[in-house]
């Protein structure tokens, strides 16, 4: 089994997951939905959300992931 095959399967699974999330979001559009997302483009974080508490939580998790990356990157032999 070549690694290229696994990459194709992984991409396909991600696309299916995105499609299921979009369908779920459209079906729940009538409900009071809340959400937040942080996208890091290079050194610039871009935060989008409709709830301040969730936005603060998403930013805190992004900062924690960044700090963990910095610490773990320095541990490599």
CORWO-V877737 format. One record per helix or strand of 3 or more residues. SS is the DSSP state (~ for helix, > for strand). FROM is the first residue (numbers start at 1). LEN is the number of residues. If there is no record, write none. Layout:
BEGIN
ss: (SS/SS)
from: (FROM/FROM)
len: (LEN/LEN)
END
This chain:
BEGIN
ss: (~/>/>/~)
from: (3/36/44/52)
len: (25/6/6/24)
END
